[in-house]
Amino acid sequence: MSSTPIEGGEPPVNDRTRLDAIIQGIKARTANSYISLSGKGLALLVMLIAIAWVLSGIYKVQPDEQGVVLRFGKWVETTESGLHYHLPYPFDTVLFPKVTQINQLQLGRQSDGTPSNSGAAVINSDSHEKQMLTGDENIVEADCVVFWRIKDAGQYLFKVKNPEFAVKIAAESALREVIGRTPIQAAMSDKRQQIADETKSLLQQLLDSEQSGILITQVQLQRVDPPIAVIDAFNDVQRARADQERARNEAEAYHNDILPRARGEASHINQDAEAYKTQAVNLADGEAKSFLSVYQSYTQAKDVTEWRLYLQSVDAVLKKASKVIIDSSGKGMSAVVPYMPLSEKEKPAIKEVKK
């Protein structure tokens, strides 16, 4: 990549060399053809020099380059690959920076100084950049690699004083912002690719806002871990959280098991209570209706009703009695039936029959 030219300095070597070669060729041809430097010959020489000077403004941009046209040292336009024309020297000069080269920026981990496999330029970063605060207020150390190239050579050379440093600062800021709204567990596990994608998008927005002329091609999140000094304590906390989660899951399983059964038992009890309620109410209604019926009969014939009730009561009581009652009005001994505990005497016989 060509460095930024200084205003008022010498023109690029390729333009000056090309112009000198054209002039020398014209001089050689005029010397060989014995043209006099006076009158018509001088005019022809001047015309040839003018044509050569005008044609020296034609330039070609290679596919892996962009042409940055400077007019008196000031950037006026950027051209893509192909043939183009600019005002001849000393008005315009052209720079040809490489725009397809992929540059690599390492954040959070010191590089060992070895070149990358792709031959890309590597920019090292400081070790303090790796410590970041997560969304749940935990500290982690994050390592990532940013791949970038030149998108607009003019902006890259003249809009930003130090483009490489701008990429470094913007990448660190974007990564901190994305990790700052992500919980530590997600950042260390299933959200790594999402963090990389969000960091790339945010980084590109930051660079575009500064007109840096840089395109971010890829962001790779390599490692997200707790700091080494507290990793043992962090592991203890994670184990405690795992135990807590396991206990919560067991409690949830017990809750899901016992609650339906308790609801079923409660429903069964409610149904039994409703059935007992219905039975008791119906029985009470029946007894009330029976009492009202007896009361109606009693109001119509009190003596008969009282005697009937008396007989019913005596009948109900005597059915359960184990003694024999005799009429005391009987005459002589023939009317007397001695009391014998018949029920007790019948018990052995009943047992024998059962055997």
C-alpha positions in Angstrom: 0.0 0.0 0.0 1.4 3.4 -0.9 1.8 6.0 1.8 0.0 9.3 1.9 1.8 11.9 -0.3 2.9 15.2 1.1 1.4 18.3 -0.6 4.0 20.2 -2.8 6.4 17.2 -2.9 7.8 15.3 -5.9 5.5 13.5 -8.3 5.3 9.7 -8.2 8.3 7.9 -9.7 6.3 6.1 -12.4 4.9 9.4 -13.9 8.3 11.2 -13.9 10.1 8.2 -15.4 7.5 7.7 -18.1 7.7 11.4 -19.1 11.5 11.4 -19.2 11.5 8.2 -21.3 9.1 9.8 -23.8 11.3 13.0 -24.1 14.5 10.9 -24.6 12.8 8.9 -27.3 11.7 12.0 -29.2 15.2 13.4 -28.9 16.7 10.2 -30.3 14.3 10.1 -33.2 14.9 13.7 -34.1 18.7 13.3 -34.0 18.5 10.2 -36.2 16.3 11.9 -38.8 18.5 15.0 -39.1 15.7 17.4 -38.3 16.9 21.0 -37.8 16.0 22.6 -34.5 15.0 25.8 -36.3 11.8 26.9 -38.0 9.5 24.1 -39.0 11.5 21.3 -37.3 11.4 23.1 -33.9 7.7 23.5 -34.2 7.3 19.8 -35.0 9.4 18.9 -32.0 7.4 21.1 -29.7 4.2 19.5 -31.0 5.5 16.0 -30.5 6.6 16.9 -27.0 3.1 18.4 -26.3 1.4 15.3 -27.6 3.6 13.1 -25.5 2.9 15.3 -22.5 -0.8 15.0 -23.0 -0.7 11.3 -23.5 1.3 10.8 -20.3 -2.0 11.4 -18.5 -3.3 8.0 -19.5 -2.9 5.4 -16.7 -4.1 1.9 -15.9 -5.4 0.7 -12.6 -4.9 -3.0 -11.9 -7.7 -5.3 -10.7 -6.3 -5.4 -7.1 -5.8 -1.6 -7.0 -7.7 1.7 -6.9 -6.4 4.9 -8.4 -6.2 7.9 -6.1 -5.9 11.0 -8.2 -4.2 14.0 -6.6 -4.3 17.5 -8.1 -1.5 19.6 -6.7 -1.4 17.2 -3.8 -5.1 17.3 -3.0 -7.3 14.2 -3.4 -9.9 14.8 -6.2 -11.2 11.4 -7.1 -10.8 7.6 -6.7 -10.9 5.4 -9.8 -11.5 1.6 -10.2 -9.6 -0.9 -12.3 -9.1 -0.1 -16.0 -7.8 2.7 -18.2 -8.3 6.3 -17.0 -6.9 9.7 -17.7 -5.7 12.5 -15.5 -4.1 15.9 -16.2 -0.4 15.4 -17.0 2.3 16.1 -14.6 2.8 18.4 -12.7 -1.0 19.0 -12.4 -2.1 15.5 -11.4 -0.5 12.5 -9.9 -1.9 9.1 -9.1 -1.4 6.6 -6.2 -2.2 2.9 -6.6 -2.9 1.4 -3.2 -3.7 -2.4 -3.0 -7.4 -2.8 -2.0 -7.7 -6.6 -2.1 -5.2 -7.4 0.7 -6.9 -8.7 3.8 -5.5 -7.1 7.0 -5.8 -8.9 10.4 -6.3 -7.3 13.8 -5.9 -9.4 16.9 -7.8 -8.1 20.0 -7.0 -9.3 23.5 -4.0 -11.6 22.9 -0.5 -10.8 22.0 0.7 -12.1 18.6 3.8 -14.3 18.5 5.1 -12.3 15.5 4.7 -15.0 12.9 3.0 -14.0 9.6 -0.5 -15.3 8.8 -1.0 -18.0 6.2 -2.7 -15.6 3.8 0.2 -13.1 4.0 -2.1 -10.5 5.5 -0.8 -7.7 7.6 -1.1 -8.3 11.4 -1.7 -5.5 13.9 -1.0 -6.5 17.5 -3.1 -5.2 20.4 -2.4 -4.7 24.1 -3.2 -7.4 26.6 -5.4 -5.1 28.8 -8.0 -5.0 26.1 -9.2 -8.5 26.8 -11.0 -7.7 30.1 -14.6 -6.8 29.6 -17.8 -6.5 31.6 -20.7 -8.8 30.7 -24.4 -8.0 30.9 -24.8 -9.6 34.3 -21.8 -7.7 35.7 -19.1 -10.4 35.4 -15.6 -9.8 34.1 -14.4 -11.9 31.2 -11.4 -12.0 29.0 -12.3 -12.0 25.3 -10.1 -12.7 22.3 -11.2 -11.9 18.8 -9.7 -11.5 15.3 -10.9 -8.8 12.9 -10.3 -9.1 9.2 -10.6 -6.0 7.1 -9.5 -4.4 3.7 -9.6 -1.1 2.0 -13.1 -0.2 0.5 -12.4 3.4 -0.6 -8.7 4.2 -1.0 -9.3 7.9 -1.1 -11.1 7.9 2.2 -8.6 5.5 3.7 -5.6 7.7 2.8 -7.0 11.2 3.5 -10.1 11.0 5.8 -8.5 9.2 8.8 -5.1 10.0 10.1 -4.3 6.5 11.3 -6.7 3.9 9.8 -5.2 0.9 11.5 -5.5 2.5 14.9 -9.0 3.5 14.1 -10.0 -0.1 13.3 -8.4 -1.2 16.6 -10.2 1.3 18.8 -13.6 0.8 17.0 -13.3 -3.0 17.2 -12.6 -2.9 20.9 -15.5 -0.5 21.5 -17.9 -2.6 19.5 -16.9 -5.8 21.2 -17.2 -4.3 24.6 -20.7 -3.0 23.8 -22.0 -6.3 22.5 -20.5 -8.3 25.4 -21.8 -5.7 27.8 -25.4 -6.6 27.0 -24.8 -10.4 27.0 -24.9 -12.7 30.1 -21.7 -14.5 30.9 -23.1 -18.0 30.3 -24.4 -17.0 26.9 -21.1 -15.3 26.0 -19.2 -18.4 26.9 -21.4 -21.0 25.2 -24.1 -20.7 22.5 -24.0 -16.9 21.8 -20.5 -16.7 20.5 -21.4 -16.5 16.8 -24.1 -14.0 17.5 -21.7 -11.8 19.4 -19.2 -12.0 16.5 -21.9 -11.1 14.0 -23.2 -8.2 16.1 -19.7 -6.9 16.6 -19.0 -7.0 12.9 -22.2 -5.0 12.1 -21.6 -2.4 14.9 -17.9 -2.0 13.9 -18.8 -1.4 10.3 -21.3 1.3 11.3 -18.6 3.0 13.4 -16.1 3.0 10.6 -18.6 4.2 8.0 -19.6 7.1 10.3 -16.0 8.2 10.3 -15.6 7.8 6.5 -12.6 5.5 7.0 -12.9 3.7 3.7 -12.5 0.4 5.4 -14.6 -2.8 4.9 -14.9 -5.4 7.7 -14.9 -8.8 6.1 -15.1 -11.0 9.2 -15.0 -11.1 13.0 -14.0 -14.3 14.8 -14.6 -14.6 18.5 -11.9 -17.0 19.7 -12.2 -17.2 23.4 -14.4 -15.8 26.3 -13.2 -16.9 29.7 -13.0 -15.5 33.3 -9.7 -13.9 34.3 -7.1 -16.4 35.3 -6.8 -14.9 38.8 -10.5 -15.7 39.6 -11.1 -18.7 37.5 -11.2 -21.1 40.4 -13.7 -19.0 42.3 -15.7 -18.7 39.1 -15.8 -22.4 38.7 -17.0 -22.8 42.2 -19.8 -20.3 41.5 -20.7 -22.1 38.4 -20.9 -25.5 40.2 -23.1 -23.9 42.9 -25.3 -22.5 40.2 -25.5 -25.9 38.6 -26.5 -27.4 41.9 -29.1 -24.7 42.4 -30.4 -25.4 38.9 -30.6 -29.1 39.5 -32.4 -28.6 42.8 -34.8 -26.2 41.1 -35.5 -28.8 38.4 -36.1 -31.5 41.0 -38.4 -29.2 42.9 -40.2 -28.3 39.7 -40.6 -32.0 38.9 -42.0 -32.8 42.4 -44.3 -29.8 42.0 -45.5 -31.1 38.7 -46.1 -34.5 40.2 -47.7 -33.7 43.5 -49.9 -30.8 42.5 -52.1 -32.8 40.0 -52.5 -35.6 42.5 -53.4 -33.1 45.3 -55.9 -31.5 42.9 -57.4 -34.9 42.1 -57.7 -35.8 45.7 -59.3 -32.5 46.5 -61.7 -32.9 43.6 -62.6 -36.4 44.9 -63.2 -35.1 48.4 -65.4 -32.3 47.0 -67.4 -34.9 45.0 -67.8 -37.1 48.1 -68.9 -34.0 50.1 -71.4 -33.0 47.5 -72.8 -36.6 47.4 -73.1 -36.7 51.2 -74.7 -33.2 51.2 -77.2 -34.3 48.6 -78.0 -37.5 50.5 -78.3 -35.7 53.8 -80.6 -33.1 52.4 -82.8 -35.7 50.7 -83.0 -37.7 53.9 -83.9 -34.7 55.9 -86.5 -33.7 53.3 -88.0 -37.2 53.5 -88.1 -37.2 57.2 -89.6 -33.8 57.2 -92.3 -34.8 54.8 -93.0 -38.0 56.8 -93.3 -35.9 60.0 -95.7 -33.5 58.3 -97.7 -36.5 57.0 -98.0 -37.9 60.5 -98.7 -34.5 61.9 -101.6 -34.2 59.5 -103.0 -37.6 60.6 -102.5 -36.6 64.2 -104.4 -33.4 63.8 -107.3 -35.4 62.4 -107.3 -38.3 64.9 -105.1 -37.7 67.9 -106.0 -40.9 69.9 -105.6 -43.3 67.0 -102.4 -41.7 65.9 -100.9 -41.8 69.4 -101.8 -45.5 69.8 -100.3 -46.3 66.4 -97.1 -44.5 67.2 -97.0 -46.3 70.6 -97.4 -49.7 69.0 -94.7 -48.9 66.4 -92.3 -47.8 69.1 -92.9 -50.9 71.3 -92.6 -53.1 68.2 -89.3 -51.6 67.3 -88.0 -51.9 70.9 -89.2 -55.5 71.5 -87.6 -56.7 68.3 -84.2 -56.0 69.8 -85.0 -57.4 73.3 -83.5 -60.7 74.5 -86.1 -61.3 77.3 -89.6 -62.7 77.1 -92.4 -60.6 78.5 -95.6 -62.5 79.8 -99.0 -61.3 80.5 -99.5 -60.9 84.3 -103.2 -61.5 84.0 -102.8 -65.2 83.2 -104.4 -67.6 85.8 -102.6 -70.5 87.4 -99.1 -71.8 86.8 -100.0 -72.9 83.3 -99.8 -69.3 82.2 -96.3 -68.9 83.6 -93.4 -69.4 81.3 -90.1 -69.4 83.3 -87.4 -67.1 81.9 -84.6 -69.0 80.3 -81.7 -67.4 78.5 -82.5 -69.0 75.2 -80.2 -66.9 73.3 -77.2 -68.1 75.3 -78.2 -71.7 75.1 -78.7 -71.5 71.3 -75.1 -70.2 70.8 -73.3 -73.7 71.2 -75.9 -75.3 68.8 -75.3 -72.5 66.3 -71.6 -73.0 66.5 -72.0 -76.8 66.0 -74.1 -76.2 62.9 -71.6 -73.8 61.5 -68.8 -76.3 62.0 
